[in-house]
Amino acid sequence: MRRDQAAEIAATGVTVDVGDATTRYLLYGLLPGWFVPGLADWLMHRRTRIEDTAGTKESLIHSLMMAEVGLPIALTLRYEVNPLLLTVQLGAAAVHEATALWDVRTAVDSDREVKPVEQHIHSFLESLPFGGLSALMCLHADQVRSLLRGGRGDPNAWRLVPRRRPLSPGYLAGIGVAIGACVLLPYGEELLRCRRAARARKKRARDSARWRATDGR
């Protein structure tokens, strides 16, 4: 911010709490907005008939990636950010990125067409964790420094500490409902669809083998 801009804000009496604004952005902007590309990705899987190509394997990878993201989010909503939680978040982000590469490789090897639109959706799903984590680390720079020092001098560095200012039950309930409607329900349907298609293929294969054996006699 330029000095004249700062002077103008001071003259008008406007104060900006950057930490509070960033927290609101994470809670009410980035986290709820995350569901949009997630639903769009599920729709792309459905349009390219994942159940007939990569099938259950890729669908299980999607479930794994959601767990890799969901666990650190759930912990962050309930506990204070400290070196332990930052370690979980950074580790989960790295593992999620590796799993995302595995996911795309699985899709390509199965001949499922990963269209440019789906690739663009993936770019959001991969960048959002890093965007959220970087903002969180800026909010808790003291804990980042503590992590770099190995948590020395902080008795709570390596244990989960409940939030001093818990989030409202209404907010947590709303996020829970959104996760159920936008993540668990659609991707559960995807996995169920893939399992049903796999069972149908096995049944057709058994029936075909039985028919050939009978016809051979």
MDTraj code that builds the backbone (N, CA, C; nanometers):
import mdtraj as md
import numpy as np

residues = "MET ARG ARG ASP GLN ALA ALA GLU ILE ALA ALA THR GLY VAL THR VAL ASP VAL GLY ASP ALA THR THR ARG TYR LEU LEU TYR GLY LEU LEU PRO GLY TRP PHE VAL PRO GLY LEU ALA ASP TRP LEU MET HIS ARG ARG THR ARG ILE GLU ASP THR ALA GLY THR LYS GLU SER LEU ILE HIS SER LEU MET MET ALA GLU VAL GLY LEU PRO ILE ALA LEU THR LEU ARG TYR GLU VAL ASN PRO LEU LEU LEU THR VAL GLN LEU GLY ALA ALA ALA VAL HIS GLU ALA THR ALA LEU TRP ASP VAL ARG THR ALA VAL ASP SER ASP ARG GLU VAL LYS PRO VAL GLU GLN HIS ILE HIS SER PHE LEU GLU SER LEU PRO PHE GLY GLY LEU SER ALA LEU MET CYS LEU HIS ALA ASP GLN VAL ARG SER LEU LEU ARG GLY GLY ARG GLY ASP PRO ASN ALA TRP ARG LEU VAL PRO ARG ARG ARG PRO LEU SER PRO GLY TYR LEU ALA GLY ILE GLY VAL ALA ILE GLY ALA CYS VAL LEU LEU PRO TYR GLY GLU GLU LEU LEU ARG CYS ARG ARG ALA ALA ARG ALA ARG LYS LYS ARG ALA ARG ASP SER ALA ARG TRP ARG ALA THR ASP GLY ARG".split()
xyz = np.array([
    [0.0851, -0.1185, 0.0000],
    [0.0000, 0.0000, 0.0000],
    [0.0895, 0.1246, 0.0000],
    [0.0567, 0.2218, -0.0877],
    [0.1371, 0.3444, -0.0936],
    [0.1074, 0.4307, 0.0285],
    [0.2027, 0.5210, 0.0595],
    [0.1883, 0.6047, 0.1776],
    [0.0670, 0.6949, 0.1668],
    [0.0388, 0.7474, 0.0440],
    [-0.0764, 0.8364, 0.0290],
    [-0.2080, 0.7603, 0.0476],
    [-0.2109, 0.6310, 0.0063],
    [-0.3302, 0.5501, 0.0283],
    [-0.3524, 0.5257, 0.1764],
    [-0.2447, 0.4959, 0.2483],
    [-0.2560, 0.4740, 0.3926],
    [-0.3050, 0.6010, 0.4611],
    [-0.2534, 0.7178, 0.4167],
    [-0.2960, 0.8440, 0.4759],
    [-0.4435, 0.8699, 0.4484],
    [-0.4886, 0.8355, 0.3288],
    [-0.6292, 0.8556, 0.2932],
    [-0.7204, 0.7697, 0.3801],
    [-0.6813, 0.6431, 0.4025],
    [-0.7607, 0.5555, 0.4872],
    [-0.7648, 0.6080, 0.6297],
    [-0.6488, 0.6546, 0.6773],
    [-0.6436, 0.7090, 0.8130],
    [-0.7313, 0.8327, 0.8249],
    [-0.7348, 0.9151, 0.7198],
    [-0.8134, 1.0378, 0.7238],
    [-0.9632, 1.0106, 0.7261],
    [-1.0057, 0.9065, 0.6597],
    [-1.1488, 0.8739, 0.6554],
    [-1.1927, 0.7924, 0.7760],
    [-1.0975, 0.7515, 0.8591],
    [-1.1315, 0.6749, 0.9776],
    [-1.1615, 0.5299, 0.9514],
    [-1.1281, 0.4800, 0.8327],
    [-1.1541, 0.3411, 0.7981],
    [-1.0393, 0.2545, 0.8464],
    [-1.0708, 0.1491, 0.9177],
    [-0.9681, 0.0549, 0.9614],
    [-0.9954, -0.0811, 0.9008],
    [-0.8907, -0.1504, 0.8638],
    [-0.9033, -0.2804, 0.8001],
    [-0.8270, -0.3825, 0.8834],
    [-0.8986, -0.4816, 0.9357],
    [-0.8354, -0.5918, 1.0078],
    [-0.8071, -0.7019, 0.9058],
    [-0.6834, -0.7044, 0.8584],
    [-0.6487, -0.7984, 0.7524],
    [-0.6678, -0.9427, 0.7974],
    [-0.6287, -0.9712, 0.9225],
    [-0.6446, -1.1070, 0.9728],
    [-0.7896, -1.1508, 0.9745],
    [-0.8783, -1.0614, 1.0218],
    [-1.0205, -1.0941, 1.0269],
    [-1.0772, -1.1107, 0.8862],
    [-1.0372, -1.0239, 0.7944],
    [-1.0865, -1.0330, 0.6564],
    [-1.0395, -1.1622, 0.5902],
    [-0.9153, -1.1995, 0.6146],
    [-0.8624, -1.3225, 0.5559],
    [-0.9335, -1.4450, 0.6123],
    [-0.9591, -1.4420, 0.7424],
    [-1.0317, -1.5539, 0.8045],
    [-1.1709, -1.5678, 0.7451],
    [-1.2408, -1.4548, 0.7274],
    [-1.3751, -1.4607, 0.6670],
    [-1.3678, -1.5127, 0.5248],
    [-1.2644, -1.4719, 0.4525],
    [-1.2484, -1.5212, 0.3154],
    [-1.2304, -1.6724, 0.3133],
    [-1.1480, -1.7244, 0.4042],
    [-1.1254, -1.8692, 0.4082],
    [-1.2527, -1.9448, 0.4452],
    [-1.3262, -1.8926, 0.5453],
    [-1.4431, -1.9639, 0.5961],
    [-1.5638, -1.9522, 0.5044],
    [-1.5843, -1.8333, 0.4479],
    [-1.7072, -1.8078, 0.3743],
    [-1.6877, -1.7908, 0.2238],
    [-1.5620, -1.7906, 0.1810],
    [-1.5344, -1.7780, 0.0383],
    [-1.4679, -1.9016, -0.0188],
    [-1.3440, -1.9240, 0.0241],
    [-1.2666, -2.0325, -0.0360],
    [-1.3245, -2.1696, -0.0050],
    [-1.3566, -2.1981, 0.1223],
    [-1.4037, -2.3315, 0.1576],
    [-1.5368, -2.3652, 0.0904],
    [-1.6403, -2.2808, 0.0991],
    [-1.7639, -2.3140, 0.0277],
    [-1.7450, -2.3164, -0.1238],
    [-1.6585, -2.2269, -0.1752],
    [-1.6356, -2.2237, -0.3198],
    [-1.5666, -2.3481, -0.3722],
    [-1.5011, -2.4207, -0.2832],
    [-1.4308, -2.5435, -0.3207],
    [-1.5275, -2.6479, -0.3755],
    [-1.6533, -2.6428, -0.3284],
    [-1.7497, -2.7441, -0.3694],
    [-1.7863, -2.7322, -0.5172],
    [-1.7726, -2.6138, -0.5740],
    [-1.8139, -2.5921, -0.7137],
    [-1.7290, -2.6734, -0.8115],
    [-1.5941, -2.6598, -0.8101],
    [-1.5156, -2.7439, -0.9013],
    [-1.5248, -2.8919, -0.8675],
    [-1.5499, -2.9248, -0.7399],
    [-1.5668, -3.0657, -0.7044],
    [-1.6882, -3.1260, -0.7727],
    [-1.7999, -3.0535, -0.7708],
    [-1.9203, -3.1006, -0.8387],
    [-1.9002, -3.1033, -0.9894],
    [-1.8305, -3.0025, -1.0424],
    [-1.8050, -2.9985, -1.1862],
    [-1.7200, -3.1175, -1.2300],
    [-1.6231, -3.1554, -1.1468],
    [-1.5378, -3.2705, -1.1790],
    [-1.6200, -3.3996, -1.1793],
    [-1.7074, -3.4141, -1.0798],
    [-1.7959, -3.5318, -1.0765],
    [-1.8819, -3.5390, -1.2018],
    [-1.9307, -3.4240, -1.2463],
    [-2.0137, -3.4206, -1.3666],
    [-1.9333, -3.4645, -1.4887],
    [-1.8058, -3.4221, -1.4961],
    [-1.7216, -3.4633, -1.6088],
    [-1.6969, -3.6140, -1.6058],
    [-1.6764, -3.6708, -1.4882],
    [-1.6587, -3.8169, -1.4774],
    [-1.7840, -3.8886, -1.5291],
    [-1.8985, -3.8337, -1.4934],
    [-2.0244, -3.8956, -1.5359],
    [-2.0422, -3.8864, -1.6871],
    [-2.0090, -3.7702, -1.7435],
    [-2.0258, -3.7515, -1.8880],
    [-1.9316, -3.8399, -1.9683],
    [-1.8143, -3.8685, -1.9144],
    [-1.7185, -3.9545, -1.9854],
    [-1.7319, -4.1005, -1.9428],
    [-1.8395, -4.1328, -1.8699],
    [-1.8737, -4.2703, -1.8333],
    [-1.7572, -4.3419, -1.7659],
    [-1.7193, -4.2903, -1.6510],
    [-1.6082, -4.3480, -1.5755],
    [-1.6332, -4.4941, -1.5427],
    [-1.7594, -4.5331, -1.5246],
    [-1.7909, -4.6713, -1.4865],
    [-1.7551, -4.7712, -1.5959],
    [-1.7432, -4.7236, -1.7205],
    [-1.7107, -4.8126, -1.8320],
    [-1.5643, -4.8049, -1.8732],
    [-1.4863, -4.7226, -1.8060],
    [-1.3438, -4.7079, -1.8423],
    [-1.2560, -4.7386, -1.7210],
    [-1.2142, -4.6359, -1.6491],
    [-1.1278, -4.6577, -1.5323],
    [-1.2021, -4.7255, -1.4185],
    [-1.3318, -4.7021, -1.4090],
    [-1.4159, -4.7741, -1.3149],
    [-1.3838, -4.7512, -1.1680],
    [-1.3971, -4.8581, -1.0904],
    [-1.3868, -4.8508, -0.9442],
    [-1.2509, -4.7986, -0.8995],
    [-1.1443, -4.8340, -0.9693],
    [-1.0109, -4.7912, -0.9267],
    [-1.0011, -4.6397, -0.9228],
    [-1.0418, -4.5733, -1.0308],
    [-1.0311, -4.4278, -1.0317],
    [-1.1272, -4.3653, -0.9315],
    [-1.2459, -4.4217, -0.9171],
    [-1.3416, -4.3680, -0.8211],
    [-1.2877, -4.3778, -0.6782],
    [-1.2199, -4.4870, -0.6459],
    [-1.1587, -4.5008, -0.5131],
    [-1.0462, -4.3994, -0.4944],
    [-0.9733, -4.3698, -0.6015],
    [-0.8690, -4.2665, -0.5930],
    [-0.9319, -4.1315, -0.5608],
    [-1.0480, -4.1033, -0.6220],
    [-1.1180, -3.9782, -0.5911],
    [-1.1555, -3.9741, -0.4429],
    [-1.2037, -4.0849, -0.3902],
    [-1.2391, -4.0906, -0.2478],
    [-1.1157, -4.0671, -0.1609],
    [-1.0021, -4.1226, -0.2024],
    [-0.8779, -4.1035, -0.1283],
    [-0.8375, -3.9570, -0.1268],
    [-0.8485, -3.8902, -0.2415],
    [-0.8111, -3.7495, -0.2479],
    [-0.9008, -3.6636, -0.1601],
    [-1.0288, -3.6964, -0.1563],
    [-1.1198, -3.6207, -0.0705],
    [-1.0864, -3.6410, 0.0766],
    [-1.0454, -3.7619, 0.1125],
    [-1.0043, -3.7870, 0.2507],
    [-0.8769, -3.7101, 0.2834],
    [-0.7845, -3.7026, 0.1880],
    [-0.6585, -3.6307, 0.2090],
    [-0.6827, -3.4823, 0.2324],
    [-0.7856, -3.4275, 0.1698],
    [-0.8194, -3.2869, 0.1894],
    [-0.9114, -3.2697, 0.3096],
    [-1.0049, -3.3627, 0.3257],
    [-1.1061, -3.3487, 0.4296],
    [-1.0510, -3.3559, 0.5709],
    [-0.9533, -3.4437, 0.5951],
    [-0.8991, -3.4588, 0.7295],
    [-0.8357, -3.3297, 0.7812],
    [-0.7423, -3.2674, 0.7079],
    [-0.6838, -3.1429, 0.7604],
    [-0.7862, -3.0302, 0.7730],
    [-0.8859, -3.0260, 0.6837],
    [-0.9892, -2.9229, 0.6956],
    [-1.0683, -2.9429, 0.8242],
    [-1.1083, -3.0682, 0.8502],
    [-1.1851, -3.0972, 0.9712],
    [-1.1054, -3.0606, 1.0964],
    [-0.9765, -3.0924, 1.0966],
    [-0.8924, -3.0595, 1.2124],
    [-0.8785, -2.9083, 1.2291],
    [-0.8653, -2.8368, 1.1180],
    [-0.8475, -2.6920, 1.1240],
    [-0.9734, -2.6231, 1.1748],
    [-1.0902, -2.6789, 1.1432],
    [-1.2147, -2.6193, 1.1901],
    [-1.2358, -2.6384, 1.3401],
    [-1.1683, -2.7356, 1.3994],
    [-1.1917, -2.7677, 1.5402],
    [-1.0737, -2.7339, 1.6313],
    [-0.9526, -2.7235, 1.5741],
    [-0.8349, -2.7071, 1.6590],
    [-0.7514, -2.5859, 1.6182],
    [-0.6703, -2.5396, 1.7136],
    [-0.5809, -2.4279, 1.6887],
    [-0.4714, -2.4674, 1.5890],
    [-0.4307, -2.3704, 1.5083],
    [-0.3191, -2.3929, 1.4164],
    [-0.1897, -2.3882, 1.4968],
    [-0.1134, -2.4954, 1.4909],
    [0.0153, -2.5037, 1.5598],
    [0.1085, -2.5901, 1.4739],
    [0.2316, -2.6126, 1.5154],
    [0.3223, -2.6920, 1.4318],
    [0.2677, -2.8297, 1.3946],
    [0.1978, -2.8957, 1.4866],
    [0.1418, -3.0264, 1.4535],
    [0.0401, -3.0158, 1.3417],
    [-0.0524, -2.9220, 1.3525],
    [-0.1558, -2.9080, 1.2512],
    [-0.0965, -2.8620, 1.1182],
    [0.0017, -2.7731, 1.1222],
    [0.0680, -2.7306, 0.9990],
    [0.1379, -2.8474, 0.9314],
    [0.1990, -2.9346, 1.0102],
    [0.2651, -3.0523, 0.9534],
    [0.1638, -3.1426, 0.8840],
    [0.0493, -3.1631, 0.9489],
    [-0.0570, -3.2436, 0.8873],
    [-0.1045, -3.1791, 0.7576],
    [-0.1230, -3.0483, 0.7596],
    [-0.1725, -2.9776, 0.6412],
    [-0.0720, -2.9838, 0.5256],
    [0.0543, -2.9585, 0.5562],
    [0.1574, -2.9616, 0.4511],
    [0.1746, -3.1023, 0.3961],
    [0.1754, -3.2017, 0.4845],
    [0.1876, -3.3399, 0.4388],
    [0.0699, -3.3818, 0.3534],
    [-0.0512, -3.3434, 0.3961],
    [-0.1705, -3.3798, 0.3200],
    [-0.1699, -3.3136, 0.1828],
    [-0.1242, -3.1881, 0.1762],
    [-0.1184, -3.1188, 0.0474],
    [-0.0215, -3.1887, -0.0484],
    [0.0931, -3.2312, 0.0036],
    [0.1916, -3.3003, -0.0806],
    [0.1378, -3.4355, -0.1280],
    [0.0770, -3.5102, -0.0364],
    [0.0222, -3.6413, -0.0731],
    [-0.0931, -3.6251, -0.1716],
    [-0.1757, -3.5220, -0.1507],
    [-0.2877, -3.4966, -0.2422],
    [-0.2374, -3.4684, -0.3828],
    [-0.1294, -3.3927, -0.3944],
    [-0.0733, -3.3624, -0.5262],
    [-0.0236, -3.4889, -0.5945],
    [0.0444, -3.5755, -0.5198],
    [0.0924, -3.7019, -0.5775],
    [-0.0250, -3.7899, -0.6188],
    [-0.1299, -3.7934, -0.5372],
    [-0.2465, -3.8737, -0.5709],
    [-0.3176, -3.8185, -0.6928],
    [-0.3191, -3.6861, -0.7089],
    [-0.3805, -3.6250, -0.8265],
    [-0.3100, -3.6696, -0.9548],
    [-0.1769, -3.6786, -0.9496],
    [-0.1023, -3.7280, -1.0656],
    [-0.1380, -3.8739, -1.0949],
    [-0.1506, -3.9532, -0.9899],
    [-0.1917, -4.0937, -1.0038],
    [-0.3317, -4.1027, -1.0650],
    [-0.4183, -4.0140, -1.0228],
    [-0.5553, -4.0115, -1.0730],
    [-0.5597, -3.9879, -1.2233],
    [-0.4873, -3.8860, -1.2688],
    [-0.4879, -3.8546, -1.4113],
    [-0.4238, -3.9675, -1.4923],
    [-0.3159, -4.0250, -1.4400],
    [-0.2506, -4.1365, -1.5089],
    [-0.3458, -4.2552, -1.5210],
    [-0.4213, -4.2822, -1.4167],
    [-0.5179, -4.3916, -1.4192],
    [-0.6246, -4.3669, -1.5247],
    [-0.6730, -4.2441, -1.5317],
    [-0.7761, -4.2108, -1.6301],
    [-0.7232, -4.2252, -1.7723],
    [-0.6029, -4.1732, -1.7962],
    [-0.5450, -4.1783, -1.9317],
    [-0.5164, -4.3223, -1.9726],
    [-0.4619, -4.4031, -1.8818],
    [-0.4309, -4.5425, -1.9124],
    [-0.5566, -4.6244, -1.9409],
    [-0.6701, -4.5817, -1.8865],
    [-0.7948, -4.6555, -1.9069],
    [-0.8673, -4.6112, -2.0339],
    [-0.8110, -4.5146, -2.1049],
    [-0.8728, -4.4590, -2.2251],
    [-0.9946, -4.3732, -2.1951],
    [-1.0144, -4.3346, -2.0680],
    [-1.1201, -4.2368, -2.0416],
    [-1.0718, -4.1010, -2.0896],
    [-1.1525, -4.0343, -2.1669],
    [-1.1121, -3.9072, -2.2242],
    [-1.1156, -3.7975, -2.1172],
    [-0.9999, -3.7419, -2.0886],
    [-0.9913, -3.6298, -1.9953],
    [-0.9875, -3.5029, -2.0795],
    [-1.1029, -3.4411, -2.0937],
    [-1.1166, -3.3274, -2.1838],
    [-1.0510, -3.2025, -2.1260],
    [-1.0218, -3.1032, -2.2121],
    [-0.9590, -2.9797, -2.1630],
    [-1.0382, -2.9136, -2.0509],
    [-1.1717, -2.9194, -2.0572],
    [-1.2517, -2.8594, -1.9512],
    [-1.2228, -2.9289, -1.8177],
    [-1.2138, -3.0627, -1.8196],
    [-1.1854, -3.1360, -1.6968],
    [-1.0449, -3.1040, -1.6460],
    [-0.9500, -3.0897, -1.7362],
    [-0.8146, -3.0541, -1.6948],
    [-0.8137, -2.9164, -1.6277],
    [-0.8952, -2.8250, -1.6809],
    [-0.9023, -2.6913, -1.6217],
    [-0.9661, -2.6987, -1.4830],
    [-1.0668, -2.7831, -1.4675],
    [-1.1286, -2.8034, -1.3356],
    [-1.0255, -2.8578, -1.2377],
    [-0.9419, -2.9508, -1.2857],
    [-0.8369, -3.0066, -1.2002],
    [-0.7414, -2.8983, -1.1513],
    [-0.7166, -2.7979, -1.2364],
    [-0.6237, -2.6921, -1.1955],
    [-0.6773, -2.6173, -1.0735],
    [-0.8091, -2.5992, -1.0671],
    [-0.8681, -2.5368, -0.9487],
    [-0.8565, -2.6293, -0.8273],
    [-0.8884, -2.7559, -0.8465],
    [-0.8867, -2.8503, -0.7350],
    [-0.7457, -2.8696, -0.6788],
    [-0.6443, -2.8530, -0.7626],
    [-0.5065, -2.8666, -0.7155],
    [-0.4542, -2.7385, -0.6510],
    [-0.4986, -2.6233, -0.7020],
    [-0.4442, -2.4970, -0.6512],
    [-0.5139, -2.4486, -0.5247],
    [-0.6416, -2.4822, -0.5079],
    [-0.7146, -2.4340, -0.3908],
    [-0.6519, -2.4777, -0.2582],
    [-0.6069, -2.6050, -0.2432],
    [-0.5426, -2.6408, -0.1163],
    [-0.4206, -2.5555, -0.0849],
    [-0.3395, -2.5281, -0.1875],
    [-0.2196, -2.4475, -0.1648],
    [-0.2561, -2.3020, -0.1357],
    [-0.3615, -2.2512, -0.2035],
    [-0.4054, -2.1148, -0.1756],
    [-0.4562, -2.1002, -0.0336],
    [-0.5379, -2.1958, 0.0095],
    [-0.5901, -2.1902, 0.1452],
    [-0.4812, -2.2062, 0.2488],
    [-0.3888, -2.2984, 0.2237],
    [-0.2815, -2.3234, 0.3193],
    [-0.1871, -2.2043, 0.3290],
    [-0.1565, -2.1416, 0.2165],
    [-0.0664, -2.0253, 0.2203],
    [-0.1302, -1.9101, 0.2976],
    [-0.2624, -1.8895, 0.2784],
    [-0.3303, -1.7835, 0.3540],
    [-0.3302, -1.8150, 0.5031],
    [-0.3528, -1.9407, 0.5367],
    [-0.3535, -1.9819, 0.6769],
    [-0.2151, -1.9629, 0.7395],
    [-0.1108, -1.9914, 0.6632],
    [0.0247, -1.9751, 0.7156],
    [0.0575, -1.8279, 0.7356],
    [0.0040, -1.7406, 0.6510],
    [0.0239, -1.5969, 0.6711],
    [-0.0466, -1.5511, 0.7983],
    [-0.1660, -1.6063, 0.8232],
    [-0.2395, -1.5711, 0.9448],
    [-0.1673, -1.6169, 1.0699],
    [-0.0930, -1.7259, 1.0588],
    [-0.0277, -1.7852, 1.1761],
    [0.1229, -1.7935, 1.1536],
    [0.1810, -1.6809, 1.1178],
    [0.3251, -1.6772, 1.0902],
    [0.4059, -1.7191, 1.2126],
    [0.3547, -1.6890, 1.3311],
    [0.4266, -1.7288, 1.4524],
    [0.4363, -1.8798, 1.4640],
    [0.3299, -1.9500, 1.4225],
    [0.3324, -2.0958, 1.4285],
    [0.4207, -2.1556, 1.3185],
    [0.4307, -2.0865, 1.2072],
    [0.5234, -2.1301, 1.1022],
    [0.6661, -2.1206, 1.1533],
    [0.6971, -2.0093, 1.2215],
    [0.8309, -1.9956, 1.2794],
    [0.8547, -2.1027, 1.3846],
    [0.7529, -2.1323, 1.4637],
    [0.7668, -2.2372, 1.5654],
    [0.7927, -2.3723, 1.4995],
    [0.7251, -2.3978, 1.3893],
    [0.7465, -2.5233, 1.3170],
    [0.8901, -2.5329, 1.2663],
    [0.9410, -2.4217, 1.2133],
    [1.0779, -2.4215, 1.1618],
    [1.1799, -2.4435, 1.2733],
    [1.1417, -2.4084, 1.3960],
    [1.2305, -2.4318, 1.5111],
    [1.2045, -2.5673, 1.5761],
    [1.1163, -2.6457, 1.5157],
    [1.0844, -2.7761, 1.5717],
    [0.9925, -2.7691, 1.6918],
    [0.9255, -2.6548, 1.7096],
    [0.8339, -2.6393, 1.8218],
    [0.9010, -2.6180, 1.9551],
    [1.0292, -2.5869, 1.9556],
    [1.1015, -2.5701, 2.0817],
    [1.0416, -2.4549, 2.1625],
    [1.0224, -2.4803, 2.2920],
    [0.9702, -2.3775, 2.3805],
    [0.8189, -2.3681, 2.3836],
    [0.7513, -2.4454, 2.3029],
    [0.6054, -2.4425, 2.2998],
    [0.5527, -2.5784, 2.3452],
    [0.4971, -2.5883, 2.4660],
    [0.4499, -2.7184, 2.5154],
    [0.3314, -2.7741, 2.4384],
    [0.2619, -2.6868, 2.3636],
    [0.1448, -2.7321, 2.2872],
    [0.1741, -2.7509, 2.1387],
    [0.3026, -2.7442, 2.1031],
    [0.3369, -2.7481, 1.9610],
    [0.2947, -2.8767, 1.8934],
    [0.3046, -2.9886, 1.9655],
    [0.2831, -3.1183, 1.9022],
    [0.1642, -3.1935, 1.9610],
    [0.0621, -3.1176, 1.9956],
    [-0.0640, -3.1813, 2.0353],
    [-0.1800, -3.0978, 1.9838],
    [-0.2951, -3.1622, 1.9692],
    [-0.4132, -3.0921, 1.9200],
    [-0.4732, -3.0092, 2.0330],
    [-0.4894, -2.8798, 2.0064],
    [-0.5439, -2.7872, 2.1057],
    [-0.6772, -2.7338, 2.0533],
    [-0.7870, -2.7556, 2.1248],
    [-0.9164, -2.7028, 2.0791],
    [-0.9102, -2.5516, 2.0554],
    [-0.9862, -2.5057, 1.9585],
    [-0.9863, -2.3624, 1.9251],
    [-1.0291, -2.2793, 2.0449],
    [-0.9541, -2.1699, 2.0685],
    [-0.9902, -2.0795, 2.1775],
    [-1.1228, -2.0084, 2.1480],
    [-1.1453, -1.9834, 2.0190],
    [-1.2728, -1.9229, 1.9756],
    [-1.3400, -2.0210, 1.8803],
    [-1.4164, -2.1155, 1.9337],
    [-1.4780, -2.2173, 1.8478],
    [-1.5701, -2.1561, 1.7442],
    [-1.5756, -2.2190, 1.6290],
    [-1.6693, -2.1757, 1.5254],
    [-1.8108, -2.2090, 1.5693],
    [-1.9049, -2.1319, 1.5197],
    [-2.0431, -2.1501, 1.5633],
    [-2.0978, -2.2853, 1.5186],
    [-2.1845, -2.3459, 1.5995],
    [-2.2466, -2.4728, 1.5583],
    [-2.3210, -2.4607, 1.4265],
    [-2.3806, -2.3433, 1.4015],
    [-2.4518, -2.3235, 1.2758],
    [-2.3596, -2.3320, 1.1556],
    [-2.2406, -2.2696, 1.1687],
    [-2.1452, -2.2752, 1.0569],
    [-2.0979, -2.4175, 1.0349],
    [-2.0616, -2.4867, 1.1411],
    [-2.0127, -2.6242, 1.1287],
    [-2.1209, -2.7149, 1.0705],
    [-2.2465, -2.6935, 1.1131],
    [-2.3561, -2.7737, 1.0587],
    [-2.3748, -2.7452, 0.9105],
    [-2.3641, -2.6181, 0.8724],
    [-2.3793, -2.5818, 0.7311],
    [-2.2720, -2.6443, 0.6443],
    [-2.1480, -2.6399, 0.6921],
    [-2.0383, -2.7021, 0.6176],
    [-2.0587, -2.8525, 0.6095],
    [-2.1062, -2.9127, 0.7195],
    [-2.1322, -3.0565, 0.7186],
    [-2.2374, -3.0947, 0.6161],
    [-2.3454, -3.0162, 0.6096],
    [-2.4511, -3.0424, 0.5116],
    [-2.3976, -3.0254, 0.3695],
    [-2.3166, -2.9219, 0.3483],
    [-2.2601, -2.8969, 0.2155],
    [-2.1678, -3.0107, 0.1737],
    [-2.0878, -3.0618, 0.2670],
    [-1.9991, -3.1746, 0.2363],
    [-2.0815, -3.2973, 0.1988],
    [-2.1893, -3.3210, 0.2743],
    [-2.2738, -3.4352, 0.2429],
    [-2.3389, -3.4238, 0.1066],
    [-2.3900, -3.3028, 0.0747],
    [-2.4632, -3.2835, -0.0501],
    [-2.3716, -3.2709, -0.1713],
    [-2.2556, -3.2097, -0.1525],
    [-2.1692, -3.1777, -0.2679],
    [-2.0498, -3.2720, -0.2835],
    [-2.0217, -3.3535, -0.1815],
    [-1.9060, -3.4434, -0.1888],
    [-1.9479, -3.5887, -0.1675],
    [-2.0009, -3.6170, -0.0491],
    [-2.0307, -3.7565, -0.0159],
    [-2.1391, -3.8153, -0.1067],
    [-2.2449, -3.7402, -0.1308],
    [-2.3550, -3.7924, -0.2120],
    [-2.3150, -3.8161, -0.3569],
    [-2.2602, -3.7166, -0.4282],
    [-2.2252, -3.7411, -0.5686],
    [-2.1135, -3.8434, -0.5870],
    [-2.0093, -3.8354, -0.5042],
    [-1.8985, -3.9291, -0.5237],
    [-1.9314, -4.0681, -0.4690],
    [-2.0223, -4.0746, -0.3723],
    [-2.0725, -4.2048, -0.3313],
    [-2.1529, -4.2690, -0.4427],
    [-2.2338, -4.1871, -0.5110],
    [-2.3097, -4.2361, -0.6267],
    [-2.2158, -4.2842, -0.7366],
    [-2.1060, -4.2113, -0.7568],
    [-2.0094, -4.2515, -0.8592],
    [-1.9485, -4.3880, -0.8267],
    [-1.9075, -4.4054, -0.7023],
    [-1.8477, -4.5323, -0.6628],
    [-1.9488, -4.6463, -0.6752],
    [-2.0725, -4.6216, -0.6347],
    [-2.1770, -4.7236, -0.6451],
    [-2.2027, -4.7589, -0.7915],
    [-2.2041, -4.6578, -0.8757],
    [-2.2259, -4.6816, -1.0190],
    [-2.1132, -4.7650, -1.0784],
    [-1.9902, -4.7353, -1.0382],
    [-1.8757, -4.8118, -1.0885],
    [-1.8805, -4.9567, -1.0397],
    [-1.9182, -4.9753, -0.9136],
    [-1.9280, -5.1108, -0.8599],
    [-2.0358, -5.1907, -0.9322],
    [-2.1488, -5.1295, -0.9588],
    [-2.2566, -5.1973, -1.0297],
    [-2.2141, -5.2349, -1.1710],
    [-2.1448, -5.1439, -1.2394],
    [-2.0985, -5.1723, -1.3749],
    [-1.9970, -5.2857, -1.3745],
    [-1.9088, -5.2888, -1.2730],
    [-1.8094, -5.3961, -1.2639],
    [-1.8772, -5.5301, -1.2409],
    [-1.9777, -5.5330, -1.1534],
    [-2.0503, -5.6584, -1.1299],
    [-2.1241, -5.7045, -1.2551],
    [-2.1795, -5.6087, -1.3288],
    [-2.2503, -5.6442, -1.4517],
    [-2.1549, -5.7029, -1.5549],
    [-2.0338, -5.6468, -1.5646],
    [-1.9355, -5.7001, -1.6591],
    [-1.8929, -5.8410, -1.6194],
    [-1.8731, -5.8631, -1.4897],
    [-1.8339, -5.9971, -1.4440],
    [-1.9446, -6.0983, -1.4724],
    [-2.0687, -6.0567, -1.4534],
    [-2.1808, -6.1472, -1.4788],
    [-2.1881, -6.1818, -1.6270],
    [-2.1696, -6.0806, -1.7121],
    [-2.1727, -6.1075, -1.8560],
    [-2.0595, -6.2011, -1.8947],
    [-1.9417, -6.1817, -1.8336],
    [-1.8281, -6.2683, -1.8652],
    [-1.8552, -6.4113, -1.8207],
    [-1.9143, -6.4294, -1.7018],
    [-1.9474, -6.5650, -1.6551],
    [-2.0523, -6.6296, -1.7443],
    [-2.1537, -6.5524, -1.7816],
    [-2.2585, -6.6070, -1.8679],
    [-2.2024, -6.6456, -2.0042],
    [-2.1111, -6.5629, -2.0549],
    [-2.0510, -6.5925, -2.1849],
    [-1.9651, -6.7186, -2.1778],
    [-1.8867, -6.7310, -2.0682],
    [-1.8025, -6.8499, -2.0530],
    [-1.8883, -6.9744, -2.0371],
    [-1.9978, -6.9624, -1.9614],
    [-2.0872, -7.0766, -1.9416],
    [-2.1530, -7.1173, -2.0737],
    [-2.1900, -7.0178, -2.1534],
    [-2.2533, -7.0461, -2.2832],
    [-2.1551, -7.1150, -2.3771],
    [-2.0284, -7.0669, -2.3777],
    [-1.9290, -7.1287, -2.4648],
    [-1.9011, -7.2734, -2.4224],
    [-1.8960, -7.2940, -2.2897],
    [-1.8721, -7.4305, -2.2414],
    [-1.9863, -7.5215, -2.2787],
    [-2.1094, -7.4724, -2.2672],
    [-2.2273, -7.5546, -2.3025],
    [-2.2316, -7.5794, -2.4516],
    [-2.2002, -7.4755, -2.5296],
    [-2.2048, -7.4891, -2.6752],
    [-2.0952, -7.5848, -2.7227],
    [-1.9819, -7.5876, -2.6504],
    [-1.8730, -7.6759, -2.6907],
    [-1.9083, -7.8227, -2.6739],
    [-1.9920, -7.8510, -2.5736],
    [-2.0330, -7.9909, -2.5549],
    [-2.1309, -8.0333, -2.6641],
])
top = md.Topology()
chain = top.add_chain()
for i, resn in enumerate(residues, 1):
    res = top.add_residue(resn, chain, resSeq=i)
    for name in ("N", "CA", "C"):
        top.add_atom(name, md.element.get_by_symbol(name[0]), res)
traj = md.Trajectory(xyz[None], top)
